């Protein structure tokens, strides 16, 4: 990997064209063009050896559908290590893995070289686990392949790579970054159909605006995601803001 690239991601799929949606648009496209990120999308069929480029066969035992062959994945893996003289960190989207979250995404963003294996049908031959470093699930539901979960994971983890998102503060204010939901956002007009932007946001008092946003973030998390708030370690400042929130609510209801 060149010194200009902070992270290199390689994806192995039988539908490589699907990844045009993330590589050709938005902040990821800009990050690729600027050299911060390198994304290689490879066709699994290029690592087959038969003339029909077969990547799946009926599973042993009968009545369990088509299973992806393990050989093309291993062939890619062996060639990758030989070419790069480096072992990548291999991720397999799988319902058997840990549920993806901000912390996992942050940890993945620190890897120098990442590889994603995209399964299809009934999945990949179980022996693939010999070269997989981590299985990750994006939720308890079924998708037809690993491409969409891989896109989700890449979109999230790249936000933690310096330079991908223009503003560091934007990333730090995102929902889940600090264990809380993001504060509410407003823009012009200041009033729309009787709904007004909170006056404090129009005041220009940056210290009061920051406190207002922190309170809004805490209250929103308590009301909408109490499970997050229960697991949040509160700083002394957080506790003071929580007291102020309760006092303000009490005054309104008095």
Secondary structure, DSSP 8 states (H G I E B T S, - for coil): --TT-SEEEEEEES-GGGGHHHHSSHHHHHHHHHTSEEEEEEEGGGG--STT---EEE-TTSSS-EEE-SHHHHHHHHHHHHHHSS--EEEEEEEEEEE--HHHHHHHHT-SEEEEE--BTT-B-GGGGGG-SEEEESSSS--SBSHHHHHHHHHHHHTTSBTTBS-HHHHHTSTTTTSS-------S-SEETTEE--GGGGS--HHHHHHHHHHHHHHHHHHH-HHHHHH----HHHHHHHHHHHHHHHHHH-
